Amino acid sequence: MLNKIKQFFKEVKIEIKKVVFPTKDELIGSTWVVIITVIVISIFLGIVDLSLSKLVGIALR
């Protein structure tokens, strides 16, 4: 059991060396893409929600 655990961590160490981490500029660019996407989607969903609530209000009168 102990040998399996040791082997696991050896493999983890090997695999972590293969990982390519983003540069600072890539990370900042990706972060801006996420922030802008979240803002655009939230505005869209807000408009849809407002429109549907107005339609339901009209339909219930």
C-alpha distance matrix in Angstrom:
0.0 3.8 5.4 5.2 6.5 8.8 10.0 10.7 12.8 14.5 15.6 16.8 18.8 20.3 21.3 22.8 25.1 26.5 27.6 31.3 32.4 36.0 38.7 40.6 43.5 41.3 39.6 43.0 44.4 41.7 42.0 45.8 45.3 43.1 45.6 48.6 47.0 46.2 49.8 51.3 49.4 50.1 53.8 53.8 52.2 54.6 57.5 56.3 55.7 59.2 60.8 59.3 60.1 63.8 64.0 62.7 65.2 68.0 67.0 67.0 70.5
3.8 0.0 3.8 5.4 5.1 6.3 8.6 9.8 10.9 12.5 14.4 15.4 16.8 18.7 20.1 21.2 23.3 25.2 26.3 30.0 30.9 34.5 37.0 38.8 41.9 40.0 38.3 41.6 43.3 40.8 41.1 44.8 44.6 42.6 44.9 48.0 46.7 45.9 49.4 51.2 49.4 50.1 53.8 54.0 52.5 54.8 57.8 56.9 56.3 59.6 61.4 60.1 60.9 64.4 64.8 63.7 66.0 68.9 68.1 68.1 71.5
5.4 3.8 0.0 3.8 5.4 5.0 6.1 8.5 10.0 10.5 12.3 14.2 15.3 16.6 18.3 20.0 21.6 23.3 24.9 28.6 29.9 33.7 36.2 38.3 41.2 39.3 37.9 41.4 42.9 40.4 41.0 44.8 44.4 42.6 45.2 48.1 46.7 46.3 49.8 51.4 49.7 50.7 54.3 54.4 53.1 55.5 58.4 57.4 57.1 60.5 62.1 60.9 61.9 65.3 65.6 64.7 67.1 69.9 69.1 69.3 72.7
5.2 5.4 3.8 0.0 3.8 5.4 5.0 6.1 8.7 9.8 10.5 12.2 14.3 15.3 16.4 18.2 20.3 21.5 22.9 26.7 28.1 31.7 34.5 36.6 39.4 37.2 35.7 39.3 40.5 37.9 38.6 42.3 41.7 39.8 42.5 45.4 43.8 43.3 47.0 48.4 46.6 47.6 51.2 51.2 49.9 52.4 55.2 54.1 53.8 57.2 58.8 57.5 58.5 62.0 62.2 61.2 63.8 66.5 65.6 65.9 69.3
6.5 5.1 5.4 3.8 0.0 3.8 5.4 5.0 6.4 8.7 9.9 10.6 12.5 14.4 15.3 16.5 18.8 20.5 21.4 25.1 26.0 29.6 32.3 34.2 37.1 35.1 33.4 36.8 38.3 35.8 36.2 39.9 39.6 37.6 40.1 43.1 41.8 41.1 44.7 46.3 44.7 45.5 49.1 49.3 47.9 50.3 53.2 52.3 51.9 55.2 57.0 55.8 56.7 60.2 60.6 59.6 62.0 64.8 64.1 64.3 67.6
8.8 6.3 5.0 5.4 3.8 0.0 3.8 5.4 5.3 6.2 8.7 9.9 10.7 12.5 14.3 15.4 17.1 19.2 20.6 24.2 25.3 29.1 31.4 33.4 36.5 34.7 33.2 36.7 38.3 36.0 36.6 40.3 40.2 38.5 41.0 43.9 42.8 42.4 45.9 47.5 46.1 47.0 50.6 50.9 49.8 52.1 55.0 54.3 54.0 57.2 59.0 58.0 59.0 62.4 62.9 62.1 64.4 67.2 66.6 66.9 70.2
10.0 8.6 6.1 5.0 5.4 3.8 0.0 3.8 5.5 5.0 6.2 8.6 9.9 10.7 12.3 14.3 15.8 17.3 19.0 22.8 24.3 28.1 30.7 33.0 35.8 33.7 32.6 36.2 37.5 35.1 36.0 39.7 39.2 37.7 40.5 43.2 41.9 41.8 45.3 46.7 45.3 46.5 50.0 50.1 49.0 51.6 54.3 53.5 53.4 56.7 58.3 57.2 58.5 61.8 62.1 61.4 63.9 66.5 65.9 66.4 69.7
10.7 9.8 8.5 6.1 5.0 5.4 3.8 0.0 3.8 5.5 5.2 6.2 8.7 10.0 10.6 12.2 14.6 15.8 16.9 20.7 22.0 25.6 28.4 30.6 33.3 31.1 29.8 33.4 34.6 32.1 32.9 36.6 36.0 34.3 37.1 39.9 38.5 38.2 41.8 43.2 41.7 42.8 46.3 46.4 45.4 47.9 50.6 49.8 49.7 53.0 54.6 53.5 54.7 58.1 58.4 57.7 60.2 62.8 62.1 62.6 66.0
12.8 10.9 10.0 8.7 6.4 5.3 5.5 3.8 0.0 3.8 5.3 4.8 6.1 8.6 9.7 10.4 12.6 14.6 15.5 19.1 20.1 23.8 26.3 28.3 31.3 29.4 27.9 31.4 33.0 30.7 31.3 35.1 34.9 33.3 35.9 38.8 37.7 37.5 40.9 42.5 41.3 42.3 45.7 46.1 45.2 47.5 50.3 49.8 49.6 52.8 54.6 53.7 54.8 58.1 58.6 58.0 60.4 63.0 62.6 63.1 66.3
14.5 12.5 10.5 9.8 8.7 6.2 5.0 5.5 3.8 0.0 3.8 5.4 5.1 6.4 8.7 10.0 11.2 13.2 15.0 18.6 20.1 23.9 26.3 28.6 31.5 29.7 28.7 32.3 33.7 31.6 32.6 36.2 36.0 34.8 37.5 40.2 39.2 39.3 42.7 44.2 43.1 44.3 47.7 48.0 47.3 49.7 52.4 51.9 52.0 55.1 56.8 56.0 57.3 60.5 61.0 60.5 62.9 65.5 65.1 65.7 68.9
15.6 14.4 12.3 10.5 9.9 8.7 6.2 5.2 5.3 3.8 0.0 3.8 5.4 5.0 6.1 8.6 10.1 11.1 13.0 16.7 18.6 22.3 25.0 27.6 30.1 27.9 27.1 30.8 31.8 29.6 30.8 34.4 33.8 32.6 35.5 38.1 36.9 37.1 40.6 41.8 40.6 42.1 45.4 45.5 44.8 47.4 50.0 49.3 49.6 52.8 54.2 53.5 54.9 58.1 58.4 58.0 60.6 63.0 62.5 63.3 66.5
16.8 15.4 14.2 12.2 10.6 9.9 8.6 6.2 4.8 5.4 3.8 0.0 3.8 5.4 5.1 6.0 8.7 10.1 10.9 14.6 15.9 19.6 22.3 24.6 27.3 25.2 24.0 27.6 28.9 26.6 27.6 31.2 30.9 29.5 32.3 35.0 33.9 33.9 37.4 38.8 37.7 39.0 42.3 42.6 41.9 44.3 47.0 46.5 46.6 49.8 51.4 50.7 52.0 55.2 55.6 55.3 57.7 60.2 59.9 60.5 63.7
18.8 16.8 15.3 14.3 12.5 10.7 9.9 8.7 6.1 5.1 5.4 3.8 0.0 3.8 5.5 5.3 6.6 9.2 10.5 13.8 15.1 18.9 21.2 23.5 26.4 24.7 23.7 27.3 28.8 26.9 27.9 31.5 31.5 30.4 33.0 35.8 35.1 35.3 38.5 40.1 39.3 40.5 43.8 44.2 43.8 46.1 48.8 48.5 48.7 51.7 53.4 52.9 54.2 57.3 57.9 57.7 60.0 62.5 62.3 63.1 66.1
20.3 18.7 16.6 15.3 14.4 12.5 10.7 10.0 8.6 6.4 5.0 5.4 3.8 0.0 3.8 5.6 5.5 7.1 9.6 12.9 15.1 18.9 21.2 24.0 26.5 24.6 24.1 27.8 28.9 27.1 28.6 32.0 31.7 30.9 33.8 36.3 35.4 36.0 39.2 40.5 39.7 41.3 44.4 44.7 44.4 46.9 49.4 49.0 49.5 52.5 54.0 53.6 55.1 58.0 58.5 58.5 60.9 63.2 63.0 63.9 67.0
21.3 20.1 18.3 16.4 15.3 14.3 12.3 10.6 9.7 8.7 6.1 5.1 5.5 3.8 0.0 3.8 5.3 5.2 6.9 10.6 12.8 16.5 19.3 22.1 24.4 22.0 21.6 25.3 26.1 24.0 25.6 29.0 28.4 27.6 30.6 33.0 31.9 32.5 35.9 37.0 36.2 37.9 41.0 41.1 40.8 43.4 45.8 45.3 45.9 49.0 50.3 49.9 51.5 54.4 54.8 54.8 57.3 59.6 59.3 60.3 63.4
22.8 21.2 20.0 18.2 16.5 15.4 14.3 12.2 10.4 10.0 8.6 6.0 5.3 5.6 3.8 0.0 3.8 5.3 5.3 8.8 10.1 13.9 16.5 19.0 21.6 19.6 18.8 22.5 23.7 21.8 23.1 26.6 26.4 25.6 28.4 30.9 30.2 30.7 33.9 35.3 34.7 36.1 39.2 39.6 39.4 41.8 44.3 44.1 44.6 47.5 49.1 48.8 50.2 53.2 53.8 53.8 56.1 58.5 58.4 59.4 62.4
25.1 23.3 21.6 20.3 18.8 17.1 15.8 14.6 12.6 11.2 10.1 8.7 6.6 5.5 5.3 3.8 0.0 3.8 5.6 8.1 10.2 13.9 15.9 18.8 21.3 19.6 19.4 23.0 24.2 22.7 24.3 27.6 27.6 27.2 30.0 32.3 31.8 32.6 35.7 37.0 36.7 38.3 41.2 41.6 41.7 44.1 46.4 46.4 47.0 49.9 51.4 51.3 52.8 55.6 56.3 56.5 58.8 61.0 61.1 62.1 65.1
26.5 25.2 23.3 21.5 20.5 19.2 17.3 15.8 14.6 13.2 11.1 10.1 9.2 7.1 5.2 5.3 3.8 0.0 3.8 6.4 9.5 12.9 15.4 18.6 20.6 18.3 18.6 22.3 22.8 21.2 23.3 26.4 25.9 25.7 28.8 30.8 30.1 31.2 34.3 35.2 34.8 36.8 39.6 39.8 40.0 42.5 44.7 44.5 45.4 48.3 49.5 49.5 51.2 53.9 54.4 54.7 57.1 59.2 59.2 60.4 63.4
27.6 26.3 24.9 22.9 21.4 20.6 19.0 16.9 15.5 15.0 13.0 10.9 10.5 9.6 6.9 5.3 5.6 3.8 0.0 3.8 6.2 9.7 12.5 15.6 17.6 15.2 15.1 18.8 19.5 17.7 19.6 22.8 22.4 22.1 25.1 27.2 26.5 27.5 30.6 31.7 31.4 33.2 36.0 36.3 36.5 39.0 41.2 41.1 42.0 44.8 46.2 46.2 47.8 50.5 51.1 51.5 53.8 55.9 56.0 57.2 60.1
31.3 30.0 28.6 26.7 25.1 24.2 22.8 20.7 19.1 18.6 16.7 14.6 13.8 12.9 10.6 8.8 8.1 6.4 3.8 0.0 3.8 6.5 9.2 12.6 14.2 11.9 12.4 16.0 16.5 15.2 17.4 20.4 20.1 20.3 23.2 25.1 24.8 26.1 28.9 29.9 30.0 31.9 34.4 34.9 35.5 37.8 39.9 40.0 41.1 43.7 45.0 45.4 47.0 49.5 50.2 50.9 53.1 55.1 55.4 56.7 59.4
32.4 30.9 29.9 28.1 26.0 25.3 24.3 22.0 20.1 20.1 18.6 15.9 15.1 15.1 12.8 10.1 10.2 9.5 6.2 3.8 0.0 3.8 6.6 9.4 11.6 9.6 9.2 12.9 14.0 12.8 14.5 17.6 17.8 17.9 20.4 22.6 22.6 23.7 26.3 27.7 27.9 29.6 32.1 32.9 33.4 35.5 37.7 38.1 39.0 41.5 43.1 43.5 45.0 47.4 48.4 49.0 51.0 53.1 53.6 54.8 57.4
36.0 34.5 33.7 31.7 29.6 29.1 28.1 25.6 23.8 23.9 22.3 19.6 18.9 18.9 16.5 13.9 13.9 12.9 9.7 6.5 3.8 0.0 3.8 6.6 8.0 5.7 6.0 9.5 10.3 9.6 11.6 14.3 14.7 15.3 17.7 19.6 19.9 21.3 23.7 25.0 25.6 27.3 29.5 30.4 31.3 33.3 35.3 36.0 37.0 39.3 40.8 41.5 43.0 45.3 46.3 47.2 49.1 51.1 51.7 53.1 55.6
38.7 37.0 36.2 34.5 32.3 31.4 30.7 28.4 26.3 26.3 25.0 22.3 21.2 21.2 19.3 16.5 15.9 15.4 12.5 9.2 6.6 3.8 0.0 3.8 5.5 5.2 6.1 8.6 9.9 10.6 12.2 14.4 15.4 16.6 18.4 20.1 21.1 22.6 24.5 25.9 27.0 28.6 30.5 31.7 32.8 34.5 36.4 37.5 38.6 40.6 42.2 43.2 44.6 46.6 47.9 48.9 50.6 52.6 53.5 54.8 57.1
40.6 38.8 38.3 36.6 34.2 33.4 33.0 30.6 28.3 28.6 27.6 24.6 23.5 24.0 22.1 19.0 18.8 18.6 15.6 12.6 9.4 6.6 3.8 0.0 3.8 5.5 5.1 6.2 8.6 9.9 10.5 12.4 14.3 15.4 16.5 18.4 20.0 21.2 22.6 24.4 25.8 27.0 28.8 30.4 31.5 32.8 34.9 36.2 37.1 38.9 40.7 41.9 43.1 45.1 46.6 47.6 49.0 51.1 52.2 53.5 55.6
43.5 41.9 41.2 39.4 37.1 36.5 35.8 33.3 31.3 31.5 30.1 27.3 26.4 26.5 24.4 21.6 21.3 20.6 17.6 14.2 11.6 8.0 5.5 3.8 0.0 3.8 5.4 5.1 6.1 8.6 9.8 10.7 12.4 14.3 15.4 16.6 18.3 20.1 21.2 22.6 24.3 25.8 27.2 28.7 30.2 31.6 33.2 34.7 36.0 37.5 39.2 40.6 41.9 43.7 45.1 46.4 47.8 49.7 50.9 52.3 54.4
41.3 40.0 39.3 37.2 35.1 34.7 33.7 31.1 29.4 29.7 27.9 25.2 24.7 24.6 22.0 19.6 19.6 18.3 15.2 11.9 9.6 5.7 5.2 5.5 3.8 0.0 3.8 5.5 5.1 6.1 8.5 10.0 10.6 12.4 14.3 15.5 16.5 18.4 20.1 21.2 22.5 24.3 25.9 27.0 28.4 30.2 31.8 32.9 34.3 36.2 37.6 38.7 40.3 42.2 43.4 44.6 46.3 48.1 49.1 50.6 52.8
39.6 38.3 37.9 35.7 33.4 33.2 32.6 29.8 27.9 28.7 27.1 24.0 23.7 24.1 21.6 18.8 19.4 18.6 15.1 12.4 9.2 6.0 6.1 5.1 5.4 3.8 0.0 3.8 5.4 5.2 6.1 8.7 9.9 10.6 12.3 14.3 15.3 16.5 18.5 20.1 21.1 22.5 24.5 25.8 26.9 28.4 30.5 31.6 32.5 34.5 36.2 37.2 38.5 40.6 42.0 42.9 44.5 46.5 47.5 48.8 51.1
43.0 41.6 41.4 39.3 36.8 36.7 36.2 33.4 31.4 32.3 30.8 27.6 27.3 27.8 25.3 22.5 23.0 22.3 18.8 16.0 12.9 9.5 8.6 6.2 5.1 5.5 3.8 0.0 3.8 5.5 5.0 6.3 8.7 10.0 10.5 12.3 14.2 15.4 16.6 18.4 20.0 21.1 22.7 24.4 25.7 26.9 28.8 30.3 31.3 32.9 34.7 36.1 37.2 39.1 40.7 41.8 43.2 45.1 46.4 47.7 49.7
44.4 43.3 42.9 40.5 38.3 38.3 37.5 34.6 33.0 33.7 31.8 28.9 28.8 28.9 26.1 23.7 24.2 22.8 19.5 16.5 14.0 10.3 9.9 8.6 6.1 5.1 5.4 3.8 0.0 3.8 5.4 5.2 6.4 8.8 10.0 10.7 12.3 14.4 15.6 16.6 18.4 20.1 21.4 22.6 24.3 25.8 27.3 28.7 30.1 31.7 33.2 34.6 36.1 37.8 39.2 40.5 42.0 43.7 44.9 46.5 48.5
41.7 40.8 40.4 37.9 35.8 36.0 35.1 32.1 30.7 31.6 29.6 26.6 26.9 27.1 24.0 21.8 22.7 21.2 17.7 15.2 12.8 9.6 10.6 9.9 8.6 6.1 5.2 5.5 3.8 0.0 3.8 5.4 5.1 6.3 8.7 10.0 10.6 12.4 14.4 15.4 16.5 18.3 20.1 21.1 22.4 24.2 26.0 26.9 28.2 30.2 31.6 32.7 34.3 36.2 37.4 38.5 40.3 42.1 43.0 44.5 46.8
42.0 41.1 41.0 38.6 36.2 36.6 36.0 32.9 31.3 32.6 30.8 27.6 27.9 28.6 25.6 23.1 24.3 23.3 19.6 17.4 14.5 11.6 12.2 10.5 9.8 8.5 6.1 5.0 5.4 3.8 0.0 3.8 5.4 5.1 6.2 8.6 9.9 10.7 12.4 14.3 15.4 16.5 18.5 20.0 21.0 22.4 24.5 25.8 26.6 28.5 30.3 31.4 32.6 34.6 36.1 37.1 38.6 40.6 41.7 43.0 45.1
45.8 44.8 44.8 42.3 39.9 40.3 39.7 36.6 35.1 36.2 34.4 31.2 31.5 32.0 29.0 26.6 27.6 26.4 22.8 20.4 17.6 14.3 14.4 12.4 10.7 10.0 8.7 6.3 5.2 5.4 3.8 0.0 3.8 5.4 5.0 6.0 8.4 9.8 10.6 12.1 14.1 15.3 16.5 18.2 19.8 20.9 22.6 24.3 25.4 26.9 28.6 30.1 31.3 33.0 34.6 35.9 37.2 39.0 40.4 41.8 43.7
45.3 44.6 44.4 41.7 39.6 40.2 39.2 36.0 34.9 36.0 33.8 30.9 31.5 31.7 28.4 26.4 27.6 25.9 22.4 20.1 17.8 14.7 15.4 14.3 12.4 10.6 9.9 8.7 6.4 5.1 5.4 3.8 0.0 3.8 5.6 5.3 6.0 8.6 10.0 10.6 12.1 14.1 15.5 16.4 18.1 19.8 21.3 22.4 24.0 25.7 27.0 28.4 30.0 31.7 32.9 34.3 35.9 37.6 38.7 40.3 42.4
43.1 42.6 42.6 39.8 37.6 38.5 37.7 34.3 33.3 34.8 32.6 29.5 30.4 30.9 27.6 25.6 27.2 25.7 22.1 20.3 17.9 15.3 16.6 15.4 14.3 12.4 10.6 10.0 8.8 6.3 5.1 5.4 3.8 0.0 3.8 5.6 5.1 6.1 8.6 10.0 10.5 12.1 14.3 15.3 16.2 18.0 20.0 20.9 22.0 24.0 25.6 26.6 28.0 30.1 31.4 32.4 34.0 36.0 36.9 38.3 40.6
45.6 44.9 45.2 42.5 40.1 41.0 40.5 37.1 35.9 37.5 35.5 32.3 33.0 33.8 30.6 28.4 30.0 28.8 25.1 23.2 20.4 17.7 18.4 16.5 15.4 14.3 12.3 10.5 10.0 8.7 6.2 5.0 5.6 3.8 0.0 3.8 5.5 5.2 6.3 8.7 10.1 10.6 12.4 14.3 15.4 16.4 18.5 20.1 20.8 22.4 24.4 25.7 26.7 28.6 30.3 31.3 32.6 34.7 35.9 37.2 39.2
48.6 48.0 48.1 45.4 43.1 43.9 43.2 39.9 38.8 40.2 38.1 35.0 35.8 36.3 33.0 30.9 32.3 30.8 27.2 25.1 22.6 19.6 20.1 18.4 16.6 15.5 14.3 12.3 10.7 10.0 8.6 6.0 5.3 5.6 3.8 0.0 3.8 5.5 5.1 6.2 8.6 9.9 10.7 12.3 14.2 15.2 16.7 18.4 19.8 21.1 22.6 24.3 25.7 27.2 28.7 30.2 31.5 33.2 34.6 36.1 38.0
47.0 46.7 46.7 43.8 41.8 42.8 41.9 38.5 37.7 39.2 36.9 33.9 35.1 35.4 31.9 30.2 31.8 30.1 26.5 24.8 22.6 19.9 21.1 20.0 18.3 16.5 15.3 14.2 12.3 10.6 9.9 8.4 6.0 5.1 5.5 3.8 0.0 3.8 5.5 5.2 6.1 8.5 10.0 10.6 12.1 14.0 15.5 16.5 18.0 19.9 21.1 22.4 24.0 25.8 26.9 28.3 30.0 31.6 32.7 34.3 36.4
46.2 45.9 46.3 43.3 41.1 42.4 41.8 38.2 37.5 39.3 37.1 33.9 35.3 36.0 32.5 30.7 32.6 31.2 27.5 26.1 23.7 21.3 22.6 21.2 20.1 18.4 16.5 15.4 14.4 12.4 10.7 9.8 8.6 6.1 5.2 5.5 3.8 0.0 3.8 5.6 5.2 6.0 8.6 9.9 10.4 11.9 14.2 15.2 16.0 18.0 19.8 20.8 22.0 24.1 25.5 26.5 28.0 30.0 31.1 32.4 34.5
49.8 49.4 49.8 47.0 44.7 45.9 45.3 41.8 40.9 42.7 40.6 37.4 38.5 39.2 35.9 33.9 35.7 34.3 30.6 28.9 26.3 23.7 24.5 22.6 21.2 20.1 18.5 16.6 15.6 14.4 12.4 10.6 10.0 8.6 6.3 5.1 5.5 3.8 0.0 3.8 5.6 5.2 6.2 8.6 9.9 10.4 12.4 14.3 15.1 16.4 18.3 19.9 20.9 22.5 24.3 25.6 26.7 28.6 30.1 31.4 33.2
51.3 51.2 51.4 48.4 46.3 47.5 46.7 43.2 42.5 44.2 41.8 38.8 40.1 40.5 37.0 35.3 37.0 35.2 31.7 29.9 27.7 25.0 25.9 24.4 22.6 21.2 20.1 18.4 16.6 15.4 14.3 12.1 10.6 10.0 8.7 6.2 5.2 5.6 3.8 0.0 3.8 5.5 5.2 6.2 8.7 9.9 10.8 12.4 14.2 15.4 16.6 18.4 20.0 21.3 22.7 24.4 25.8 27.2 28.6 30.3 32.2
49.4 49.4 49.7 46.6 44.7 46.1 45.3 41.7 41.3 43.1 40.6 37.7 39.3 39.7 36.2 34.7 36.7 34.8 31.4 30.0 27.9 25.6 27.0 25.8 24.3 22.5 21.1 20.0 18.4 16.5 15.4 14.1 12.1 10.5 10.1 8.6 6.1 5.2 5.6 3.8 0.0 3.8 5.5 5.0 6.1 8.4 9.9 10.5 12.0 14.1 15.2 16.3 18.0 19.9 20.9 22.2 24.0 25.6 26.6 28.2 30.4
50.1 50.1 50.7 47.6 45.5 47.0 46.5 42.8 42.3 44.3 42.1 39.0 40.5 41.3 37.9 36.1 38.3 36.8 33.2 31.9 29.6 27.3 28.6 27.0 25.8 24.3 22.5 21.1 20.1 18.3 16.5 15.3 14.1 12.1 10.6 9.9 8.5 6.0 5.2 5.5 3.8 0.0 3.8 5.4 5.1 6.0 8.6 9.8 10.2 12.0 14.0 15.1 16.1 18.1 19.8 20.7 22.1 24.1 25.3 26.6 28.6
53.8 53.8 54.3 51.2 49.1 50.6 50.0 46.3 45.7 47.7 45.4 42.3 43.8 44.4 41.0 39.2 41.2 39.6 36.0 34.4 32.1 29.5 30.5 28.8 27.2 25.9 24.5 22.7 21.4 20.1 18.5 16.5 15.5 14.3 12.4 10.7 10.0 8.6 6.2 5.2 5.5 3.8 0.0 3.8 5.5 5.0 6.2 8.6 9.8 10.5 12.2 14.2 15.3 16.5 18.4 19.9 21.0 22.6 24.2 25.8 27.4
53.8 54.0 54.4 51.2 49.3 50.9 50.1 46.4 46.1 48.0 45.5 42.6 44.2 44.7 41.1 39.6 41.6 39.8 36.3 34.9 32.9 30.4 31.7 30.4 28.7 27.0 25.8 24.4 22.6 21.1 20.0 18.2 16.4 15.3 14.3 12.3 10.6 9.9 8.6 6.2 5.0 5.4 3.8 0.0 3.8 5.4 5.2 6.3 8.6 10.0 10.6 12.3 14.2 15.5 16.6 18.3 19.9 21.2 22.5 24.4 26.2
52.2 52.5 53.1 49.9 47.9 49.8 49.0 45.4 45.2 47.3 44.8 41.9 43.8 44.4 40.8 39.4 41.7 40.0 36.5 35.5 33.4 31.3 32.8 31.5 30.2 28.4 26.9 25.7 24.3 22.4 21.0 19.8 18.1 16.2 15.4 14.2 12.1 10.4 9.9 8.7 6.1 5.1 5.5 3.8 0.0 3.8 5.4 5.0 6.0 8.5 9.7 10.4 12.0 14.1 15.1 16.2 18.0 19.8 20.7 22.2 24.4
54.6 54.8 55.5 52.4 50.3 52.1 51.6 47.9 47.5 49.7 47.4 44.3 46.1 46.9 43.4 41.8 44.1 42.5 39.0 37.8 35.5 33.3 34.5 32.8 31.6 30.2 28.4 26.9 25.8 24.2 22.4 20.9 19.8 18.0 16.4 15.2 14.0 11.9 10.4 9.9 8.4 6.0 5.0 5.4 3.8 0.0 3.8 5.5 5.1 6.1 8.5 9.9 10.5 12.3 14.2 15.3 16.3 18.3 19.8 21.0 22.8
57.5 57.8 58.4 55.2 53.2 55.0 54.3 50.6 50.3 52.4 50.0 47.0 48.8 49.4 45.8 44.3 46.4 44.7 41.2 39.9 37.7 35.3 36.4 34.9 33.2 31.8 30.5 28.8 27.3 26.0 24.5 22.6 21.3 20.0 18.5 16.7 15.5 14.2 12.4 10.8 9.9 8.6 6.2 5.2 5.4 3.8 0.0 3.8 5.4 5.1 6.1 8.5 9.9 10.6 12.3 14.2 15.3 16.5 18.2 20.0 21.5
56.3 56.9 57.4 54.1 52.3 54.3 53.5 49.8 49.8 51.9 49.3 46.5 48.5 49.0 45.3 44.1 46.4 44.5 41.1 40.0 38.1 36.0 37.5 36.2 34.7 32.9 31.6 30.3 28.7 26.9 25.8 24.3 22.4 20.9 20.1 18.4 16.5 15.2 14.3 12.4 10.5 9.8 8.6 6.3 5.0 5.5 3.8 0.0 3.8 5.5 5.1 6.1 8.5 9.9 10.5 12.2 14.1 15.3 16.3 18.2 20.2
55.7 56.3 57.1 53.8 51.9 54.0 53.4 49.7 49.6 52.0 49.6 46.6 48.7 49.5 45.9 44.6 47.0 45.4 42.0 41.1 39.0 37.0 38.6 37.1 36.0 34.3 32.5 31.3 30.1 28.2 26.6 25.4 24.0 22.0 20.8 19.8 18.0 16.0 15.1 14.2 12.0 10.2 9.8 8.6 6.0 5.1 5.4 3.8 0.0 3.8 5.5 5.2 6.1 8.6 9.9 10.5 12.1 14.2 15.2 16.4 18.6
59.2 59.6 60.5 57.2 55.2 57.2 56.7 53.0 52.8 55.1 52.8 49.8 51.7 52.5 49.0 47.5 49.9 48.3 44.8 43.7 41.5 39.3 40.6 38.9 37.5 36.2 34.5 32.9 31.7 30.2 28.5 26.9 25.7 24.0 22.4 21.1 19.9 18.0 16.4 15.4 14.1 12.0 10.5 10.0 8.5 6.1 5.1 5.5 3.8 0.0 3.8 5.5 5.2 6.2 8.7 10.0 10.5 12.3 14.2 15.4 16.9
60.8 61.4 62.1 58.8 57.0 59.0 58.3 54.6 54.6 56.8 54.2 51.4 53.4 54.0 50.3 49.1 51.4 49.5 46.2 45.0 43.1 40.8 42.2 40.7 39.2 37.6 36.2 34.7 33.2 31.6 30.3 28.6 27.0 25.6 24.4 22.6 21.1 19.8 18.3 16.6 15.2 14.0 12.2 10.6 9.7 8.5 6.1 5.1 5.5 3.8 0.0 3.8 5.5 5.2 6.2 8.7 9.8 10.6 12.3 14.3 15.8
59.3 60.1 60.9 57.5 55.8 58.0 57.2 53.5 53.7 56.0 53.5 50.7 52.9 53.6 49.9 48.8 51.3 49.5 46.2 45.4 43.5 41.5 43.2 41.9 40.6 38.7 37.2 36.1 34.6 32.7 31.4 30.1 28.4 26.6 25.7 24.3 22.4 20.8 19.9 18.4 16.3 15.1 14.2 12.3 10.4 9.9 8.5 6.1 5.2 5.5 3.8 0.0 3.8 5.4 5.0 6.1 8.4 9.8 10.3 12.2 14.4
60.1 60.9 61.9 58.5 56.7 59.0 58.5 54.7 54.8 57.3 54.9 52.0 54.2 55.1 51.5 50.2 52.8 51.2 47.8 47.0 45.0 43.0 44.6 43.1 41.9 40.3 38.5 37.2 36.1 34.3 32.6 31.3 30.0 28.0 26.7 25.7 24.0 22.0 20.9 20.0 18.0 16.1 15.3 14.2 12.0 10.5 9.9 8.5 6.1 5.2 5.5 3.8 0.0 3.8 5.4 5.1 6.0 8.6 9.8 10.5 12.6
63.8 64.4 65.3 62.0 60.2 62.4 61.8 58.1 58.1 60.5 58.1 55.2 57.3 58.0 54.4 53.2 55.6 53.9 50.5 49.5 47.4 45.3 46.6 45.1 43.7 42.2 40.6 39.1 37.8 36.2 34.6 33.0 31.7 30.1 28.6 27.2 25.8 24.1 22.5 21.3 19.9 18.1 16.5 15.5 14.1 12.3 10.6 9.9 8.6 6.2 5.2 5.4 3.8 0.0 3.8 5.5 5.0 6.2 8.6 10.0 10.9
64.0 64.8 65.6 62.2 60.6 62.9 62.1 58.4 58.6 61.0 58.4 55.6 57.9 58.5 54.8 53.8 56.3 54.4 51.1 50.2 48.4 46.3 47.9 46.6 45.1 43.4 42.0 40.7 39.2 37.4 36.1 34.6 32.9 31.4 30.3 28.7 26.9 25.5 24.3 22.7 20.9 19.8 18.4 16.6 15.1 14.2 12.3 10.5 9.9 8.7 6.2 5.0 5.4 3.8 0.0 3.8 5.4 5.1 6.1 8.6 10.2
62.7 63.7 64.7 61.2 59.6 62.1 61.4 57.7 58.0 60.5 58.0 55.3 57.7 58.5 54.8 53.8 56.5 54.7 51.5 50.9 49.0 47.2 48.9 47.6 46.4 44.6 42.9 41.8 40.5 38.5 37.1 35.9 34.3 32.4 31.3 30.2 28.3 26.5 25.6 24.4 22.2 20.7 19.9 18.3 16.2 15.3 14.2 12.2 10.5 10.0 8.7 6.1 5.1 5.5 3.8 0.0 3.8 5.4 4.9 6.1 8.8
65.2 66.0 67.1 63.8 62.0 64.4 63.9 60.2 60.4 62.9 60.6 57.7 60.0 60.9 57.3 56.1 58.8 57.1 53.8 53.1 51.0 49.1 50.6 49.0 47.8 46.3 44.5 43.2 42.0 40.3 38.6 37.2 35.9 34.0 32.6 31.5 30.0 28.0 26.7 25.8 24.0 22.1 21.0 19.9 18.0 16.3 15.3 14.1 12.1 10.5 9.8 8.4 6.0 5.0 5.4 3.8 0.0 3.8 5.5 5.3 6.6
68.0 68.9 69.9 66.5 64.8 67.2 66.5 62.8 63.0 65.5 63.0 60.2 62.5 63.2 59.6 58.5 61.0 59.2 55.9 55.1 53.1 51.1 52.6 51.1 49.7 48.1 46.5 45.1 43.7 42.1 40.6 39.0 37.6 36.0 34.7 33.2 31.6 30.0 28.6 27.2 25.6 24.1 22.6 21.2 19.8 18.3 16.5 15.3 14.2 12.3 10.6 9.8 8.6 6.2 5.1 5.4 3.8 0.0 3.8 5.5 5.5
67.0 68.1 69.1 65.6 64.1 66.6 65.9 62.1 62.6 65.1 62.5 59.9 62.3 63.0 59.3 58.4 61.1 59.2 56.0 55.4 53.6 51.7 53.5 52.2 50.9 49.1 47.5 46.4 44.9 43.0 41.7 40.4 38.7 36.9 35.9 34.6 32.7 31.1 30.1 28.6 26.6 25.3 24.2 22.5 20.7 19.8 18.2 16.3 15.2 14.2 12.3 10.3 9.8 8.6 6.1 4.9 5.5 3.8 0.0 3.8 5.6
67.0 68.1 69.3 65.9 64.3 66.9 66.4 62.6 63.1 65.7 63.3 60.5 63.1 63.9 60.3 59.4 62.1 60.4 57.2 56.7 54.8 53.1 54.8 53.5 52.3 50.6 48.8 47.7 46.5 44.5 43.0 41.8 40.3 38.3 37.2 36.1 34.3 32.4 31.4 30.3 28.2 26.6 25.8 24.4 22.2 21.0 20.0 18.2 16.4 15.4 14.3 12.2 10.5 10.0 8.6 6.1 5.3 5.5 3.8 0.0 3.8
70.5 71.5 72.7 69.3 67.6 70.2 69.7 66.0 66.3 68.9 66.5 63.7 66.1 67.0 63.4 62.4 65.1 63.4 60.1 59.4 57.4 55.6 57.1 55.6 54.4 52.8 51.1 49.7 48.5 46.8 45.1 43.7 42.4 40.6 39.2 38.0 36.4 34.5 33.2 32.2 30.4 28.6 27.4 26.2 24.4 22.8 21.5 20.2 18.6 16.9 15.8 14.4 12.6 10.9 10.2 8.8 6.6 5.5 5.6 3.8 0.0
